[in-house]
Amino acid sequence: MFCPLKLILMPVLLGYFLDLDDSLVSCLELTVHVGDSALLGCVFQSTGEKRVAKVDWIFSSPGQSEEQYVLYYYANLSVPVGRFQGRVRLAGDLARSDGSLLLQNVTEGDQGTYTCEIRLEMESQVSKKTVVLQVLPEEPKELMVHVGESTQMGCVFQSTEEKLLTKVQWLFSPEEYTQEELLLSCHPKLRAPAGCSQNWGRFQNRVALVGDTAHNDGSIVLQGVKESDRGSYSCSVHLGNLTFRKTIVLHVVQREPRPLVTPVARAPELLGGNQLVIIVGIVCATVLLLPVLILMVKRTHRNNSSVPPATLVKGLENTEKAPEEKHVYSSLTTRDVTEEEDPRDRSEATYMTMQPVWPSLRSAPSNPLEKQSAGGMPQTQQAF
């Protein structure tokens, strides 16, 4: 962030035309949370003990074209203006040229630039300071902690001035009681251990100051939280005659008991998605191919049953004729001709050609040769 250029140039030009001394301008930054308080410093060093004659606080933001008066002081009268009424007041010592402003219950709309103008008595010089205020979301006012855990509770008084923190105090109010109990009280000016006194009751050795008192931080940590620690915790930070207060509600939750791990019989595992798909696919393929297989078997049976009767009869005759022909041919005597015999010494021979006898012809022989064969002895004739 930067100070607007006009805040630097305008006082210089004003002093030049009005024959006034140069104005002193400085720029500071401060960050607070919604709902907190902020101390906007406006302190100047003077050569003598001169009182403040006039103080003006002016607010401006990037979203607004016109400036707004926050508070003005003149003739021992301080007047808050506009939407800041009831939330601002002068917190400085005017006798020491301190015109600091205390802004309480900060809202998101308070983000912007605050300009302080101070004029001392019997002086023409106008001193100016600007504070750029950044506003963050509200911090949680309620905390939830399990039994046995530790938790930190913050309490910071935001200020642009390095004022020495004079006192930090924490009070505890249980849910079942209305009376507050002293939890912790610290005086940074005193040396430890006399600087902090703790409750020697339920919080003994469980509470510690962890904030930096040099920066107005009075945060604490609570260790080993118990069920009896639930309630409201109030913090007070004192800067001289200024006091900043904050309250935090602590909720304590009992830890859930861990279930005992016992061996359990494993249930049969269900089929996975891929296995189920494969099984369903096999079943579907079987159902679809079954009619095709049945049709192929039927066609094969029809082809076998379509052979004509004549073919079957011929096959039967061939089976009956085979042994009879063997018997007929086996009754013939053969003579082997060797190469040693002379063909000229060999007499001419007459051979009989045997014809197969069919069963139908045996029943009625027609020639005498067949009749003799049918009588029981086959005869052969040779001529020499």
SVG drawing of the C-alpha trace seen along z (x, -y; Angstrom):
<svg xmlns="http://www.w3.org/2000/svg" viewBox="-35 -34 52 170">
<polyline fill="none" stroke="black" stroke-width="0.4" points="0.0,0.0 1.1,-3.6 0.1,-7.0 -2.0,-9.0 0.1,-11.6 -2.4,-14.3 -1.9,-13.9 1.7,-14.9 1.3,-17.6 -1.8,-19.4 -0.3,-20.3 2.8,-21.6 0.8,-23.8 -1.5,-24.9 1.5,-26.0 3.0,-27.8 0.0,-29.9 -1.0,-30.5 2.5,-31.1 2.4,-28.2 5.3,-25.9 5.7,-22.6 3.4,-19.9 4.8,-16.6 3.3,-13.6 3.8,-9.9 2.1,-6.7 1.4,-3.5 -0.4,-0.2 -2.5,1.9 -4.3,5.2 -7.3,6.2 -10.1,8.8 -13.8,8.0 -15.1,7.4 -11.8,6.4 -10.6,3.0 -7.8,1.0 -5.7,-1.9 -4.8,-4.4 -1.9,-6.4 -1.4,-10.1 1.5,-11.3 3.9,-14.2 6.9,-15.5 6.7,-19.2 9.5,-21.5 7.5,-22.6 4.5,-21.4 1.8,-22.7 -1.7,-21.5 -3.6,-20.3 -5.9,-23.0 -7.6,-21.0 -7.8,-17.3 -9.5,-16.0 -9.9,-12.3 -10.9,-11.8 -11.7,-8.5 -11.4,-7.6 -11.7,-4.4 -11.1,-3.5 -14.8,-2.8 -15.8,-6.3 -15.1,-9.5 -15.8,-11.7 -14.0,-11.7 -15.9,-11.3 -15.3,-12.8 -14.8,-10.2 -14.2,-12.5 -13.2,-16.1 -12.0,-17.8 -12.1,-21.6 -12.4,-23.7 -12.2,-20.8 -15.1,-19.0 -14.8,-15.7 -17.6,-14.8 -17.9,-11.4 -19.5,-11.8 -21.7,-9.6 -21.6,-5.8 -18.7,-5.9 -20.8,-7.3 -20.6,-5.1 -17.5,-3.2 -14.7,-5.8 -13.2,-8.1 -9.9,-10.0 -7.6,-7.7 -4.5,-9.8 -3.1,-12.3 -3.8,-15.7 -1.5,-17.4 1.4,-15.4 0.4,-16.0 -1.3,-12.6 -4.5,-12.5 -4.7,-8.7 -8.1,-7.3 -9.6,-4.1 -11.9,-2.3 -14.0,0.5 -16.1,3.3 -14.4,3.1 -16.5,3.9 -15.5,4.8 -16.7,1.3 -14.0,-0.3 -11.2,0.8 -9.5,-2.2 -7.3,-5.1 -7.6,-7.2 -5.9,-10.7 -5.2,-12.5 -4.6,-16.3 -3.3,-18.0 -2.7,-21.7 -1.0,-22.8 -1.7,-25.9 0.2,-29.0 1.5,-27.2 0.6,-27.4 2.0,-24.0 -0.4,-21.2 0.9,-17.7 -0.7,-14.8 -0.5,-11.1 -2.2,-8.4 -3.1,-4.9 -4.0,-2.3 -6.4,0.2 -6.8,3.8 -9.8,5.8 -9.7,9.6 -12.6,12.0 -13.7,12.5 -11.8,15.0 -13.8,17.8 -15.3,17.0 -16.0,20.7 -13.5,23.5 -14.1,27.2 -11.4,29.4 -11.2,33.1 -10.3,34.2 -6.5,34.5 -5.6,32.1 -4.1,28.6 -5.6,25.4 -4.4,21.8 -6.6,18.8 -5.6,15.5 -5.9,12.0 -4.1,9.2 -4.7,5.5 -3.7,4.1 -2.1,0.7 0.2,-1.4 1.9,-2.9 4.5,-1.0 2.8,-1.4 4.0,0.8 1.4,3.4 0.7,2.8 -1.5,5.8 -2.9,9.1 -5.7,10.9 -7.7,14.1 -10.9,15.0 -12.8,18.3 -16.5,18.8 -17.7,22.4 -21.0,23.4 -22.5,24.5 -21.4,21.4 -21.9,17.7 -19.0,16.6 -15.7,15.9 -12.4,17.5 -9.0,15.9 -7.1,18.0 -4.0,15.9 -2.8,12.4 0.5,10.9 2.2,7.6 5.0,7.4 6.7,4.6 7.5,7.0 10.1,9.7 9.2,13.3 8.2,15.3 6.5,12.5 5.2,11.1 2.5,13.7 0.3,15.4 -1.7,18.5 -4.7,20.2 -3.5,22.9 -6.7,24.8 -7.9,26.8 -5.6,25.0 -2.4,25.5 0.6,26.0 -1.6,26.2 -1.8,22.6 1.0,20.5 1.4,17.1 2.7,17.5 1.9,14.0 4.5,11.3 3.6,8.6 5.9,6.2 3.4,6.3 0.3,6.1 -0.2,9.9 -1.7,11.7 -2.4,15.1 -2.3,18.2 -2.2,22.0 -4.2,24.5 -2.8,28.0 -4.4,31.3 -7.9,30.1 -10.5,31.7 -14.3,31.9 -14.5,29.5 -12.6,26.8 -15.7,26.1 -17.0,22.6 -16.2,18.9 -12.7,17.4 -12.4,13.6 -9.2,11.7 -8.3,8.2 -5.3,6.3 -4.5,3.0 -2.5,0.3 -2.4,-2.5 -5.9,-3.7 -7.0,-1.7 -8.5,1.8 -9.2,4.3 -11.5,7.3 -12.2,10.5 -14.3,13.6 -13.9,17.1 -16.3,20.1 -14.6,23.5 -16.4,26.7 -14.9,29.9 -15.8,33.2 -15.1,36.6 -13.0,38.9 -14.8,41.8 -13.6,45.1 -11.8,47.2 -13.5,50.5 -11.7,53.7 -10.3,55.4 -11.6,59.0 -11.0,61.6 -14.0,62.0 -14.7,64.9 -14.3,63.6 -17.4,63.7 -17.3,65.3 -16.1,62.9 -18.5,61.8 -17.6,62.0 -16.0,59.0 -17.4,57.1 -15.1,58.6 -15.7,62.2 -19.5,61.7 -19.3,60.3 -17.3,63.3 -19.7,65.8 -22.7,64.0 -21.0,63.9 -20.3,67.7 -23.9,68.5 -25.3,66.3 -23.0,67.8 -24.0,71.3 -27.7,70.4 -27.2,68.9 -25.0,71.8 -27.1,74.6 -29.8,74.4 -27.1,74.3 -25.5,77.5 -28.9,79.2 -29.6,78.2 -26.2,79.6 -26.8,82.9 -30.2,83.2 -28.8,82.5 -26.1,85.2 -28.7,87.8 -30.9,86.9 -27.9,87.4 -27.2,90.9 -30.9,92.0 -31.2,90.8 -29.1,93.8 -31.2,95.7 -32.3,99.3 -30.6,100.7 -27.2,99.7 -27.9,101.5 -28.9,104.7 -25.8,104.6 -23.7,104.2 -25.3,107.3 -24.7,109.4 -21.1,108.5 -20.7,109.6 -22.3,113.0 -20.2,113.6 -16.8,113.1 -16.4,116.5 -18.0,118.5 -15.6,117.1 -12.7,117.9 -13.9,121.5 -14.3,121.8 -10.9,120.4 -9.2,122.3 -10.2,125.6 -8.1,125.0 -4.6,126.4 -2.1,124.2 1.2,125.0 4.2,122.7 6.4,122.2 10.0,121.7 12.7,120.3 14.6,123.6 12.0,125.4 12.3,125.4 9.3,124.1 9.8,126.7 9.7,129.6 6.5,128.4 3.3,129.8 0.5,127.6 -2.1,127.3 -5.7,126.4 -6.9,124.2 -10.3,123.8 -11.5,120.4 -13.6,120.5 -16.5,118.1 -17.9,117.2 -21.1,119.0 -23.8,116.7 -26.2,118.1 -29.1,117.7 -27.4,120.0 -26.5,122.8 -30.1,123.6 -30.7,124.6 -27.5,125.8 -28.0,125.8 -25.0,127.6 -23.6,131.1 -20.4,129.6 -22.2,127.6 -24.4,130.5 -21.4,132.6 -20.0,129.7 -23.3,129.5 -23.2,133.2 -20.2,132.7 -16.8,132.9 -15.6,130.4 -13.9,131.9 -11.2,130.5 -10.1,131.7 -6.6,131.4 -5.3,132.4 -1.8,133.5"/>
</svg>
